[in-house]
């Protein structure tokens, strides 16, 4: 019995180590377009300092895609991160936009901020939001 318990503990430890080595966290959320997406991505550094509280996508009255992502600093000190929106067409190809560039955001300790983006191009059908810990 002890041998089986040691093997079980070893397997659990191996699974935990492999799980911690993941460098990209993807949050799956529902949106008002009726489908679940895995479209908010964070790197390992951002995952340790920030939590995605909510993420929403909706069409405006003019048909443009609007995106809102609430990000909370889970630490008590201020933190910096960079983020960008990747606007995609119906074939999944990226459409260039000024919001495709990395933006810097400073967040106070335990503060929650909302990142908002609006597609400037009518061809946009989907979006990815990428967050990374700013190491500067």
ABEGO torsion letter per residue (X at the ends): XAAAAAAAAAAAAAAAAAAAABABBBBBBBBAAGBBBBABBBBAAAAAABBBABBBBBBBAAGBBBBBBBBBBABABBBBBBBBBBBBBAAGBBBBBAAABBBBBBBBBGBBBBBBBBBABAABABBBBBBBBBAX
